[in-house]
Amino acid sequence: MVRRFVFSLAAAALGASSVAPAQVLPAAATDRAVTAVAQTMNEPLVTTPLSNDPLAPAVVSNSEEPAAPAVEQEEPIAISRGASLSETVAKLRRSDAGSRELECLAAGVYFESKSEPLAGQLAVGQVIANRAESRGRFPSSYCGVLTQRGQFSFVRGGRWPAVNKNSLQWKNAVAVARIVEADLHSSNVGKALFFHARRVSPGWRLTRVASVGNHVFYR
């Protein structure tokens, strides 16, 4: 709600140190007081009508209000039907994830699978998203999933190492995070919630879902 307040310009011209009771001045006296204030300040007088009514009062200011800065918005990106994963990643690459949540998802993709094929990176991102949607088994946000104690070895004290956000690998991770968030491409890991590198054998008693790149996925 926009609220307008009318102050006594005559009192301001006198420069009184205390607040005096408001006084109602005749119209002619008010105009003289307003003009005197503008001349004293040696600045142009600008009046702005409150409405289209010529008899409506005017708000007095010493300068025009600056225009509100334009809000820059990202140009919409057209993703064609049937586009390959690599084509979609190429269109969605950027250094800025756009939000803290997407940055967390991109960090998970980056640190766990930046050297993997894009399908492997998508699978890792899908696991993080599946955990966030698991309704109680894991935290309900990407950042919560990523920083949950004992889940991702690259996270220490709720933080992860610095990232060169101008690198192609980071931009690819951001693109994959955006693809997962918008569900632009499906991954063959389905509802998998866990994965490990091929080189280890943790002996999990879980249902194996798929093997993508250098990771094996389970639910």
C-alpha positions as CSV (number, residue, x, y, z in Angstrom):
1,M,0.0,0.0,0.0
2,V,1.4,3.4,-1.0
3,R,0.9,6.0,1.7
4,R,1.3,9.7,1.2
5,F,2.0,12.1,4.0
6,V,1.7,15.9,3.8
7,F,4.1,18.0,5.9
8,S,3.9,21.7,6.8
9,L,6.4,23.3,4.5
10,A,6.1,26.6,6.3
11,A,7.4,24.9,9.5
12,A,10.3,23.4,7.5
13,A,11.2,26.9,6.2
14,L,11.4,28.2,9.8
15,G,13.8,25.4,10.7
16,A,12.2,25.0,14.2
17,S,14.0,22.5,16.5
18,S,10.7,21.3,18.0
19,V,7.6,19.9,16.4
20,A,4.8,22.4,16.4
21,P,1.1,21.6,16.1
22,A,-0.1,21.3,12.5
23,Q,-1.7,24.5,11.2
24,V,-4.1,24.9,8.2
25,L,-3.1,27.8,5.9
26,P,-5.2,29.5,3.3
27,A,-4.4,28.3,-0.3
28,A,-2.7,31.5,-1.3
29,A,-0.5,31.5,1.8
30,T,0.4,27.9,1.2
31,D,1.5,28.6,-2.4
32,R,3.7,31.5,-1.1
33,A,5.3,29.3,1.6
34,V,6.0,26.5,-1.0
35,T,7.6,29.0,-3.4
36,A,9.7,30.5,-0.6
37,V,11.0,27.1,0.4
38,A,12.0,26.3,-3.2
39,Q,13.7,29.7,-3.6
40,T,15.6,29.3,-0.3
41,M,16.9,25.9,-1.4
42,N,17.8,27.4,-4.8
43,E,16.4,24.3,-6.5
44,P,13.6,23.9,-9.2
45,L,10.1,23.3,-7.9
46,V,8.4,20.2,-9.2
47,T,4.8,19.4,-8.6
48,T,3.1,16.2,-9.3
49,P,-0.7,15.9,-9.4
50,L,-2.2,13.1,-7.3
51,S,-4.9,12.5,-9.9
52,N,-6.2,13.7,-13.3
53,D,-8.5,16.1,-11.4
54,P,-7.2,19.7,-12.0
55,L,-8.4,20.7,-8.6
56,A,-6.6,17.9,-6.8
57,P,-3.7,18.8,-4.5
58,A,-0.1,18.4,-5.7
59,V,2.9,16.7,-4.0
60,V,5.9,18.9,-3.9
61,S,9.4,17.6,-4.3
62,N,12.8,19.1,-5.2
63,S,13.8,16.5,-7.8
64,E,12.2,13.9,-9.9
65,E,12.2,10.3,-8.5
66,P,14.6,8.1,-10.4
67,A,13.1,5.4,-12.5
68,A,13.2,1.9,-11.1
69,P,16.0,-0.2,-12.5
70,A,15.0,-2.8,-15.1
71,V,15.1,-6.4,-13.9
72,E,17.2,-8.5,-16.2
73,Q,15.6,-11.8,-17.0
74,E,17.2,-14.8,-18.7
75,E,16.1,-15.3,-22.2
76,P,13.9,-18.4,-22.6
77,I,15.8,-21.3,-24.1
78,A,14.0,-23.5,-26.6
79,I,14.6,-27.2,-26.1
80,S,13.4,-29.2,-29.1
81,R,11.6,-32.5,-28.7
82,G,13.9,-35.4,-29.2
83,A,17.1,-33.4,-28.5
84,S,19.9,-35.5,-27.2
85,L,21.3,-35.1,-23.7
86,S,24.5,-33.5,-25.1
87,E,22.5,-31.0,-27.2
88,T,20.4,-30.0,-24.1
89,V,23.5,-29.7,-21.9
90,A,25.1,-27.4,-24.6
91,K,22.1,-25.1,-24.5
92,L,21.9,-25.0,-20.7
93,R,25.6,-24.5,-19.8
94,R,26.2,-21.5,-17.5
95,S,28.5,-20.6,-14.6
96,D,25.8,-19.4,-12.3
97,A,23.3,-22.0,-11.2
98,G,20.7,-19.4,-10.5
99,S,19.8,-20.5,-7.0
100,R,21.4,-22.0,-3.9
101,E,19.4,-25.3,-4.3
102,L,20.6,-25.8,-7.9
103,E,24.1,-24.9,-6.9
104,C,24.0,-27.7,-4.3
105,L,22.7,-30.1,-6.9
106,A,25.3,-29.0,-9.4
107,A,28.0,-29.5,-6.7
108,G,26.9,-33.0,-6.2
109,V,27.1,-33.8,-9.9
110,Y,30.4,-32.0,-10.2
111,F,32.3,-33.6,-7.3
112,E,30.9,-37.1,-7.7
113,S,30.9,-37.4,-11.5
114,K,32.6,-34.5,-13.4
115,S,34.8,-37.0,-15.3
116,E,31.9,-39.3,-16.1
117,P,29.9,-39.3,-19.4
118,L,26.9,-37.0,-19.4
119,A,24.6,-40.0,-18.8
120,G,26.6,-40.8,-15.7
121,Q,26.4,-37.2,-14.4
122,L,22.6,-37.2,-15.0
123,A,22.3,-40.5,-13.1
124,V,24.1,-39.0,-10.1
125,G,22.0,-35.9,-10.2
126,Q,18.9,-38.1,-10.3
127,V,19.9,-39.9,-7.2
128,I,20.2,-36.6,-5.3
129,A,16.8,-35.5,-6.6
130,N,15.3,-38.9,-5.6
131,R,16.6,-38.5,-2.1
132,A,15.1,-35.0,-1.8
133,E,11.7,-36.5,-2.9
134,S,11.9,-39.6,-0.7
135,R,9.5,-38.2,1.9
136,G,11.4,-38.6,5.2
137,R,14.2,-41.0,4.4
138,F,16.4,-38.1,3.5
139,P,16.3,-34.3,3.8
140,S,13.7,-32.7,1.6
141,S,16.1,-30.3,-0.2
142,Y,19.1,-30.7,-2.5
143,C,21.3,-28.8,0.0
144,G,20.1,-30.9,2.8
145,V,20.8,-34.2,1.0
146,L,24.2,-33.0,0.0
147,T,25.3,-31.9,3.5
148,Q,23.7,-34.8,5.4
149,R,26.4,-36.2,7.6
150,G,28.3,-39.2,6.3
151,Q,26.8,-39.3,2.9
152,F,29.2,-37.5,0.5
153,S,32.9,-37.7,1.2
154,F,33.7,-34.4,-0.5
155,V,31.6,-32.5,2.0
156,R,33.4,-31.5,5.2
157,G,31.6,-29.6,7.9
158,G,28.7,-28.8,5.6
159,R,31.0,-27.4,3.0
160,W,32.8,-28.5,-0.1
161,P,36.0,-27.4,-1.9
162,A,36.1,-24.3,-4.0
163,V,35.1,-24.7,-7.6
164,N,36.3,-23.0,-10.8
165,K,33.0,-21.8,-12.0
166,N,34.4,-20.8,-15.4
167,S,35.4,-24.4,-16.2
168,L,33.5,-26.4,-18.7
169,Q,33.1,-29.2,-16.2
170,W,31.3,-26.9,-13.7
171,K,29.1,-25.5,-16.5
172,N,28.2,-29.0,-17.6
173,A,27.3,-29.8,-14.0
174,V,25.0,-26.8,-13.8
175,A,23.3,-27.8,-17.1
176,V,22.8,-31.3,-15.7
177,A,21.3,-29.9,-12.5
178,R,18.9,-27.8,-14.5
179,I,17.9,-30.8,-16.6
180,V,17.2,-32.9,-13.5
181,E,15.2,-30.1,-11.9
182,A,13.1,-29.6,-15.0
183,D,12.9,-33.3,-15.7
184,L,14.0,-32.7,-19.3
185,H,15.7,-36.1,-19.8
186,S,15.0,-39.4,-18.0
187,S,17.8,-41.5,-16.5
188,N,17.8,-45.2,-16.5
189,V,18.5,-45.3,-12.8
190,G,14.8,-44.9,-12.0
191,K,14.2,-44.3,-8.3
192,A,17.8,-45.2,-7.2
193,L,18.9,-43.7,-3.9
194,F,22.4,-45.0,-3.6
195,F,25.5,-45.5,-5.8
196,H,29.1,-46.5,-5.5
197,A,32.2,-46.6,-7.8
198,R,32.8,-49.8,-9.7
199,R,36.2,-50.2,-8.0
200,V,34.7,-50.9,-4.6
201,S,32.4,-53.6,-3.3
202,P,30.5,-52.4,-0.2
203,G,28.4,-55.6,0.0
204,W,25.1,-53.6,0.3
205,R,22.0,-55.7,0.6
206,L,20.1,-53.5,-1.8
207,T,18.4,-53.9,-5.1
208,R,20.8,-53.2,-7.9
209,V,19.1,-50.9,-10.5
210,A,21.7,-50.0,-13.1
211,S,25.3,-49.5,-13.9
212,V,26.2,-46.2,-15.7
213,G,29.7,-45.1,-16.4
214,N,31.9,-45.9,-13.4
215,H,29.0,-46.1,-10.9
216,V,26.6,-48.8,-9.8
217,F,23.2,-47.7,-8.6
218,Y,20.8,-49.2,-6.1
219,R,17.5,-48.6,-4.4
